[in-house]
Amino acid sequence: MAEYMIWRPDQLFQLPESASLPHGCLSEPVSVRARMVDKLRPKTGDQVLACGAGPTGLNATRLLARAGGDSADLVEPAIFSASGPQIA
């Protein structure tokens, strides 16, 4: 990861005073998932599946469930290994 990046002024947005830095950091990842839901346009009766139970998968599942699909499921394959399930 780069320590510094160069951005053009038209690529930057100032956070409102009411927004905390952690909330501001979530604006890009959440907007990407919102765009995904907008492109998928789940309808009543649709079933959707998000793979990966990290922040991205959890956010995607929540947005898909709220968008109107009948079933929004989440799987996390990383908890399984040759020695069996790994419970944290």
MARGUVEX-630299 format. One record per residue: x, y, z of N, C-alpha, C, O in turn; residue in three letters. Coordinates in steps of 0.1 Angstrom, whole numbers, padded with zeros to 4 digits, always signed. Example, Ala and Ser with C-alpha at 12.3 -4.5 7.8 and 13.67 -1.06 7.14 Angstrom:
BEGIN
+0132-0057+0078+0123-0045+0078+0132-0033+0078+0142-0033+0085Ala+0128-0022+0071+0137-0011+0071+0129+0000+0079+0134+0011+0080Ser
//
This chain:
BEGIN
+0008-0012+0000+0000+0000+0000+0009+0012+0000+0019+0013+0006Met+0004+0022-0007+0012+0035-0008+0010+0043+0005-0001+0043+0010Ala+0020+0049+0009+0019+0058+0021+0012+0071+0017+0005+0077+0025Glu+0015+0076+0004+0009+0088-0001+0003+0086-0014+0008+0077-0022Tyr-0007+0094-0018-0013+0093-0031-0016+0108-0035-0017+0117-0027Met-0016+0109-0048-0019+0123-0054-0033+0122-0060-0036+0113-0069Ile-0042+0131-0057-0055+0132-0062-0058+0146-0068-0052+0156-0063Trp-0066+0146-0078-0070+0159-0084-0081+0165-0075-0088+0157-0069Arg-0082+0178-0074-0093+0184-0066-0107+0179-0069-0115+0178-0060Pro-0110+0176-0082-0123+0171-0085-0126+0157-0081-0137+0152-0082Asp-0116+0150-0075-0117+0137-0070-0119+0137-0055-0121+0126-0049Gln-0119+0148-0049-0120+0149-0034-0133+0155-0029-0139+0164-0036Leu-0137+0151-0018-0150+0156-0012-0147+0159+0003-0141+0151+0010Phe-0151+0170+0007-0149+0174+0021-0160+0168+0029-0172+0169+0026Gln-0156+0161+0040-0166+0156+0049-0174+0167+0057-0167+0176+0061Leu-0187+0165+0058-0194+0175+0067-0189+0174+0081-0184+0164+0085Pro-0190+0185+0089-0186+0185+0103-0192+0174+0111-0187+0169+0120Glu-0205+0170+0107-0212+0160+0114-0207+0146+0112-0211+0136+0119Ser-0199+0144+0102-0194+0131+0098-0180+0128+0105-0171+0136+0104Ala-0179+0116+0111-0166+0113+0117-0157+0107+0106-0162+0103+0096Ser-0144+0107+0109-0135+0101+0099-0138+0086+0097-0138+0082+0085Leu-0141+0078+0107-0144+0064+0104-0157+0063+0095-0157+0054+0086Pro-0167+0071+0097-0178+0071+0088-0175+0075+0074-0179+0070+0064His-0166+0085+0073-0162+0090+0060-0154+0079+0053-0155+0078+0040Gly-0146+0071+0060-0138+0061+0054-0147+0050+0048-0143+0042+0039Cys-0160+0048+0053-0169+0038+0048-0177+0043+0036-0183+0035+0029Leu-0176+0056+0032-0184+0061+0021-0181+0054+0008-0190+0051+0000Ser-0168+0052+0005-0165+0046-0008-0169+0031-0008-0175+0027-0018Glu-0165+0023+0002-0169+0008+0001-0184+0007+0001-0189-0002-0007Pro-0192+0014+0008-0206+0013+0009-0212+0018-0005-0222+0012-0010Val-0207+0028-0011-0212+0033-0024-0210+0022-0035-0218+0021-0044Ser-0199+0015-0034-0196+0004-0044-0207-0007-0042-0212-0011-0052Val-0210-0010-0030-0220-0021-0028-0234-0015-0032-0242-0023-0038Arg-0237-0003-0029-0250+0003-0033-0251+0003-0049-0262+0001-0054Ala-0240+0006-0055-0240+0005-0070-0243-0009-0075-0250-0011-0085Arg-0237-0019-0068-0239-0033-0072-0254-0036-0071-0260-0042-0080Met-0260-0032-0060-0274-0035-0057-0283-0028-0068-0292-0034-0073Val-0279-0016-0071-0286-0008-0082-0285-0015-0095-0295-0015-0103Asp-0274-0021-0098-0272-0028-0111-0279-0041-0111-0285-0045-0121Lys-0279-0048-0100-0286-0061-0099-0301-0060-0099-0308-0068-0104Leu-0306-0050-0092-0321-0047-0091-0328-0060-0086-0337-0065-0094Arg-0325-0065-0075-0333-0077-0070-0347-0074-0068-0351-0064-0064Pro-0356-0084-0072-0370-0083-0072-0376-0093-0062-0369-0102-0058Lys-0388-0091-0058-0395-0100-0049-0394-0114-0056-0397-0116-0067Thr-0390-0124-0048-0388-0138-0053-0374-0141-0056-0370-0153-0057Gly-0365-0131-0058-0351-0134-0061-0344-0139-0048-0347-0135-0037Asp-0334-0147-0051-0325-0152-0040-0311-0147-0044-0307-0149-0055Gln-0304-0142-0034-0291-0137-0036-0281-0143-0026-0285-0147-0015Val-0269-0144-0030-0258-0150-0022-0246-0141-0022-0241-0137-0033Leu-0241-0137-0010-0228-0130-0009-0218-0140-0004-0220-0147+0006Ala-0206-0140-0010-0196-0149-0006-0185-0141+0002-0180-0131-0003Cys-0183-0145+0015-0173-0138+0023-0180-0130+0034-0188-0121+0031Gly-0178-0133+0046-0184-0127+0058-0176-0116+0064-0177-0113+0076Ala-0168-0110+0056-0160-0098+0061-0169-0086+0060-0181-0087+0057Gly-0163-0074+0062-0171-0062+0061-0178-0060+0048-0190-0055+0047Pro-0172-0063+0037-0178-0062+0023-0190-0071+0022-0200-0067+0017Thr-0188-0084+0025-0199-0094+0024-0211-0091+0033-0222-0092+0029Gly-0208-0086+0045-0219-0083+0054-0226-0071+0049-0239-0071+0050Leu-0219-0061+0044-0226-0049+0039-0234-0052+0027-0245-0048+0025Asn-0228-0060+0018-0236-0064+0006-0248-0072+0009-0259-0070+0003Ala-0247-0081+0018-0259-0089+0022-0270-0080+0028-0282-0082+0024Thr-0266-0071+0036-0276-0062+0042-0283-0054+0032-0295-0052+0032Arg-0275-0048+0022-0281-0040+0012-0290-0048+0003-0300-0043-0002Leu-0285-0060-0001-0293-0069-0009-0307-0073-0003-0317-0073-0009Leu-0306-0075+0010-0318-0079+0017-0328-0067+0018-0340-0069+0016Ala-0323-0055+0019-0332-0044+0020-0337-0039+0006-0347-0032+0005Arg-0331-0044-0004-0334-0040-0018-0347-0048-0023-0352-0044-0034Ala-0351-0058-0016-0364-0064-0020-0363-0079-0023-0373-0085-0026Gly-0351-0085-0024-0350-0099-0026-0356-0107-0015-0356-0103-0003Gly-0362-0119-0018-0368-0127-0007-0358-0133+0002-0360-0135+0014Asp-0346-0136-0003-0336-0143+0005-0322-0137+0001-0318-0137-0010Ser-0315-0132+0011-0302-0127+0010-0293-0136+0019-0294-0134+0031Ala-0285-0145+0014-0277-0154+0022-0263-0150+0021-0258-0143+0012Asp-0255-0155+0031-0241-0152+0032-0233-0165+0035-0238-0172+0044Leu-0223-0167+0028-0214-0179+0031-0200-0174+0034-0195-0164+0028Val-0193-0181+0043-0179-0178+0046-0171-0190+0045-0170-0198+0055Glu-0165-0193+0033-0158-0206+0031-0145-0206+0039-0139-0217+0041Pro-0139-0195+0044-0126-0195+0050-0126-0202+0064-0115-0205+0069Ala-0137-0204+0070-0137-0210+0083-0135-0225+0082-0134-0232+0092Ile-0135-0231+0070-0133-0245+0068-0119-0248+0064-0113-0241+0056Phe-0113-0259+0069-0100-0263+0065-0099-0278+0066-0109-0284+0069Ser-0088-0284+0062-0087-0298+0062-0089-0304+0076-0093-0316+0077Ala-0087-0297+0086-0089-0302+0100-0103-0299+0105-0105-0302+0117Ser-0112-0294+0097-0125-0291+0101-0128-0277+0104-0119-0268+0101Gly-0140-0273+0108-0144-0259+0110-0135-0252+0120-0131-0258+0130Pro-0132-0240+0118-0124-0232+0127-0133-0222+0133-0138-0212+0127Gln-0136-0223+0146-0145-0214+0153-0136-0204+0161-0127-0208+0169Ile-0138-0191+0158-0131-0181+0165-0137-0178+0179-0131-0169+0186Ala
//
